[in-house]
Amino acid sequence: MQASVGMALLQVTMPFPAVVVLAWEIGISSKTLFIGWMVFTAYLLTSGLVLAMLDRRRLKRLDLEKFLARWKIVREQSESASAKSPAAEAPAANRAKIAHLLKEPFVTDFKFACEYCGQHIQCSEDYAGQQINCPACRKLIQVPAISKQRT
């Protein structure tokens, strides 16, 4: 038999002497034992991949269930708040509650550039018209006011 590169480095011919002894003890040829070992290895790899795929599907389903449960709570709170008094809560307060419950920020941020260094800055609408320090050049800049027509 031809020796592989690893076998040539170890100066061992194929099959390993232990494989020959094991095959002799079982009563089969070393080639049959080798084929059986390859089939067993392929079975282990395939089953591992199938289990990983099933686990990934299970986790995705759990994430969806968590999202739907959170969305149900938000919907119920929104409906109960509108049933109590529709004009009691401002739309911005509702947006803040929903964003907090879903743990996902709504599009209340806007982007602008520093007038000194051109650094792109993203901040909340709450900072509109205020002065902040640029994170890049550290100069004091005025956050632009929000226009009424946003795209």
Backbone hydrogen bonds in HBPLUS format (Angstrom, degrees):
<---DONOR---> <-ACCEPTOR-->    atom                        ^
c    i                          cat <-CA-CA->   ^        H-A-AA   ^      H-
h    n   atom  resd res      DA  || num        DHA   H-A  angle D-A-AA Bond
n    s   type  num  typ     dist DA aas  dist angle  dist       angle   num
A0008-ALA N   A0004-SER O   2.82 MM   4  6.05 149.4  1.91 147.4 156.7     1
A0009-LEU N   A0005-VAL O   2.98 MM   4  6.29 151.7  2.06 148.3 155.3     2
A0010-LEU N   A0006-GLY O   3.08 MM   4  6.32 148.4  2.18 140.7 149.1     3
A0011-GLN N   A0007-MET O   2.72 MM   4  5.72 113.9  2.16 136.4 154.3     4
A0012-VAL N   A0007-MET O   2.99 MM   5  5.17 159.5  2.03 142.4 147.2     5
A0019-VAL N   A0016-PHE O   3.04 MM   3  5.27 125.3  2.35 103.2 116.8     6
A0020-VAL N   A0016-PHE O   3.21 MM   4  6.60 156.5  2.27 152.9 159.2     7
A0021-VAL N   A0017-PRO O   2.99 MM   4  6.24 159.2  2.03 148.1 153.5     8
A0022-LEU N   A0018-ALA O   2.89 MM   4  6.06 162.3  1.93 147.2 152.1     9
A0023-ALA N   A0019-VAL O   2.86 MM   4  5.98 165.2  1.88 150.2 154.6    10
A0024-TRP N   A0020-VAL O   2.92 MM   4  6.04 153.7  1.99 144.1 151.6    11
A0025-GLU N   A0021-VAL O   2.89 MM   4  6.12 151.9  1.97 147.0 154.7    12
A0026-ILE N   A0022-LEU O   2.94 MM   4  6.20 154.2  2.01 150.8 157.4    13
A0027-GLY N   A0023-ALA O   2.84 MM   4  5.90 143.7  1.97 141.1 151.9    14
A0028-ILE N   A0023-ALA O   2.93 MM   5  5.17 157.8  1.98 148.7 150.3    15
A0033-LEU N   A0029-SER O   3.08 MM   4  6.41 157.0  2.13 148.8 155.2    16
A0034-PHE N   A0030-SER O   2.93 MM   4  6.11 151.0  2.01 141.5 149.4    17
A0035-ILE N   A0031-LYS O   2.99 MM   4  6.27 158.8  2.04 149.7 154.6    18
A0036-GLY N   A0032-THR O   2.94 MM   4  6.14 159.6  1.98 148.0 153.9    19
A0037-TRP N   A0033-LEU O   2.89 MM   4  6.11 150.7  1.98 144.1 152.3    20
A0038-MET N   A0034-PHE O   2.97 MM   4  6.27 152.9  2.04 147.5 154.6    21
A0039-VAL N   A0035-ILE O   2.97 MM   4  6.23 157.1  2.02 150.9 157.0    22
A0040-PHE N   A0036-GLY O   2.96 MM   4  6.17 159.4  2.01 147.8 153.3    23
A0041-THR N   A0037-TRP O   2.93 MM   4  6.13 156.2  1.99 146.9 153.4    24
A0042-ALA N   A0038-MET O   2.91 MM   4  6.11 158.8  1.95 147.8 153.5    25
A0043-TYR N   A0039-VAL O   2.92 MM   4  6.16 152.1  2.00 146.1 154.0    26
A0044-LEU N   A0040-PHE O   3.01 MM   4  6.30 156.6  2.07 147.4 153.0    27
A0045-LEU N   A0041-THR O   2.98 MM   4  6.26 163.7  2.01 153.2 157.3    28
A0046-THR N   A0042-ALA O   2.92 MM   4  6.03 165.7  1.95 150.6 154.8    29
A0047-SER N   A0043-TYR O   2.93 MM   4  6.02 166.1  1.95 151.0 155.2    30
A0048-GLY N   A0044-LEU O   2.96 MM   4  6.06 151.9  2.04 142.9 150.9    31
A0049-LEU N   A0045-LEU O   3.01 MM   4  6.28 156.0  2.07 148.7 154.5    32
A0050-VAL N   A0046-THR O   2.95 MM   4  6.20 159.6  1.99 152.2 158.0    33
A0051-LEU N   A0047-SER O   2.94 MM   4  6.08 162.4  1.97 147.9 152.5    34
A0052-ALA N   A0048-GLY O   2.99 MM   4  6.17 155.0  2.05 144.4 151.4    35
A0053-MET N   A0049-LEU O   2.97 MM   4  6.16 155.8  2.03 146.9 153.2    36
A0054-LEU N   A0050-VAL O   2.93 MM   4  6.19 161.3  1.97 152.5 157.4    37
A0055-ASP N   A0051-LEU O   2.91 MM   4  6.05 155.0  1.98 146.9 153.8    38
A0056-ARG N   A0052-ALA O   3.00 MM   4  6.17 152.9  2.07 144.0 151.0    39
A0057-ARG N   A0053-MET O   3.04 MM   4  6.33 157.3  2.09 148.7 154.5    40
A0058-ARG N   A0054-LEU O   3.00 MM   4  6.21 152.9  2.07 144.0 151.5    41
A0059-LEU N   A0055-ASP O   2.94 MM   4  6.21 157.5  2.00 149.5 154.9    42
A0060-LYS N   A0056-ARG O   3.01 MM   4  6.24 156.7  2.06 148.5 154.6    43
A0061-ARG N   A0057-ARG O   3.02 MM   4  6.23 153.9  2.09 144.5 151.6    44
A0062-LEU N   A0058-ARG O   2.94 MM   4  6.23 152.9  2.01 146.7 154.4    45
A0063-ASP N   A0059-LEU O   2.94 MM   4  6.18 157.2  1.99 149.0 154.7    46
A0064-LEU N   A0060-LYS O   3.02 MM   4  6.26 155.5  2.08 145.0 151.5    47
A0065-GLU N   A0061-ARG O   2.93 MM   4  6.21 155.6  1.99 146.8 153.7    48
A0066-LYS N   A0062-LEU O   2.92 MM   4  6.18 156.8  1.97 151.0 156.9    49
A0067-PHE N   A0063-ASP O   2.99 MM   4  6.20 162.0  2.02 149.0 153.8    50
A0068-LEU N   A0064-LEU O   2.93 MM   4  6.16 162.0  1.96 151.6 156.4    51
A0069-ALA N   A0065-GLU O   2.95 MM   4  6.13 151.9  2.03 145.0 152.6    52
A0070-ARG N   A0066-LYS O   2.96 MM   4  6.23 162.2  1.99 153.0 157.3    53
A0071-TRP N   A0067-PHE O   2.85 MM   4  6.04 157.5  1.90 150.4 157.4    54
A0072-LYS N   A0068-LEU O   2.92 MM   4  6.06 149.9  2.01 142.1 149.7    55
A0073-ILE N   A0069-ALA O   3.14 MM   4  6.45 155.4  2.21 146.1 151.8    56
A0074-VAL N   A0070-ARG O   3.02 MM   4  6.31 160.8  2.05 150.2 155.4    57
A0075-ARG N   A0071-TRP O   2.88 MM   4  6.06 163.1  1.91 150.8 155.5    58
A0076-GLU N   A0072-LYS O   2.89 MM   4  6.09 163.3  1.92 150.1 154.7    59
A0077-GLN N   A0073-ILE O   2.93 MM   4  6.12 161.6  1.96 150.8 155.9    60
A0078-SER N   A0074-VAL O   2.85 MM   4  6.00 155.1  1.92 149.1 156.7    61
A0079-GLU N   A0075-ARG O   2.84 MM   4  6.03 159.6  1.88 151.4 156.9    62
A0080-SER N   A0076-GLU O   2.87 MM   4  6.04 160.5  1.91 148.0 153.7    63
A0081-ALA N   A0077-GLN O   2.93 MM   4  6.00 152.3  2.01 141.6 149.2    64
A0082-SER N   A0078-SER O   2.99 MM   4  6.16 155.2  2.05 144.8 151.3    65
A0083-ALA N   A0079-GLU O   2.89 MM   4  6.02 139.2  2.06 140.8 152.3    66
A0084-LYS N   A0080-SER O   3.10 MM   4  6.25 145.0  2.23 139.7 147.3    67
A0085-SER N   A0081-ALA O   3.37 MM   4  6.57 166.8  2.39 155.2 151.9    68
A0088-ALA N   A0085-SER O   3.12 MM   3  5.29 163.7  2.15 111.4 116.3    69
A0093-ALA N   A0090-ALA O   3.09 MM   3  5.33 123.2  2.42 103.2 116.8    70
A0094-ASN N   A0090-ALA O   3.17 MM   4  6.57 154.8  2.24 151.5 158.7    71
A0095-ARG N   A0091-PRO O   2.94 MM   4  6.20 159.2  1.98 149.6 155.2    72
A0096-ALA N   A0092-ALA O   3.00 MM   4  6.22 154.1  2.06 143.8 150.5    73
A0097-LYS N   A0093-ALA O   3.02 MM   4  6.29 156.3  2.08 147.5 153.3    74
A0098-ILE N   A0094-ASN O   2.97 MM   4  6.18 169.2  1.98 157.0 159.5    75
A0099-ALA N   A0095-ARG O   2.90 MM   4  6.01 162.1  1.93 149.4 154.8    76
A0100-HIS N   A0096-ALA O   2.99 MM   4  6.09 154.8  2.05 143.0 149.8    77
A0101-LEU N   A0097-LYS O   2.96 MM   4  6.20 161.0  1.99 151.8 156.7    78
A0102-LEU N   A0098-ILE O   2.93 MM   4  6.07 162.0  1.97 154.1 158.7    79
A0103-LYS N   A0099-ALA O   2.90 MM   4  5.68 122.2  2.24 134.4 148.0    80
A0108-THR N   A0106-PHE O   2.70 MM   2  5.57 129.0  1.96 112.8  96.1    81
A0125-GLU N   A0108-THR O   2.98 MM  17  5.87 130.7  2.23 154.1 162.4    82
A0110-PHE N   A0123-CYS O   2.92 MM  13  5.80 157.9  1.97 163.7 166.1    83
A0123-CYS N   A0110-PHE O   3.05 MM  13  5.80 159.7  2.10 162.7 163.3    84
A0112-PHE N   A0121-ILE O   2.89 MM   9  5.43 152.7  1.96 153.6 162.5    85
A0121-ILE N   A0112-PHE O   2.72 MM   9  5.43 173.5  1.72 176.4 175.2    86
A0114-CYS N   A0119-GLN O   2.88 MM   5  5.18 150.5  1.96 136.3 145.7    87
A0118-GLY N   A0114-CYS O   2.98 MM   4  4.66 137.4  2.16 119.7 130.0    88
A0127-TYR N   A0124-SER O   3.16 MM   3  5.88 164.1  2.19 118.3 121.9    89
A0128-ALA N   A0125-GLU O   3.18 MM   3  5.45 167.5  2.19 112.4 115.9    90
A0130-GLN N   A0127-TYR O   2.98 MM   3  5.46 164.4  2.00 139.7 140.5    91
A0129-GLY N   A0143-VAL O   2.99 MM  14  5.16 144.2  2.12 122.2 131.6    92
A0143-VAL N   A0130-GLN O   2.75 MM  13  5.50 176.8  1.75 175.8 174.8    93
A0132-ILE N   A0141-ILE O   2.88 MM   9  5.56 153.7  1.95 157.8 165.2    94
A0141-ILE N   A0132-ILE O   2.77 MM   9  5.56 171.8  1.78 172.0 172.7    95
A0134-CYS N   A0139-LYS O   2.88 MM   5  5.47 162.8  1.91 148.8 152.6    96
A0138-ARG N   A0134-CYS O   2.89 MM   4  4.60 134.7  2.10 124.9 134.4    97
